[in-house]
Amino acid sequence: MRKLVVDKNKCIGSQTCVAIAPEVFEIESDGKSHVKYQNCADEATIEEAIKACPVEAISWVEE
């Protein structure tokens, strides 16, 4: 099974992912994005957020 993750070491808090998929991502108090709900948006929207991240901090990992 795949899990969506944000690499906190890479994330710069650009909020691009939140703008594209606010139902999936949110900015935490540290100013960086995190996944608030897995798979609650269609895969095309999630893929758009992954590709739009300016520092490539979002990816799928196998659990």
Secondary structure, DSSP 8 states (H G I E B T S, - for coil): -EEEEE-TTT-----HHHHH-TTTEEE-TTS-EEESSTT-S-HHHHHHHHHH-TT--EEEEE-
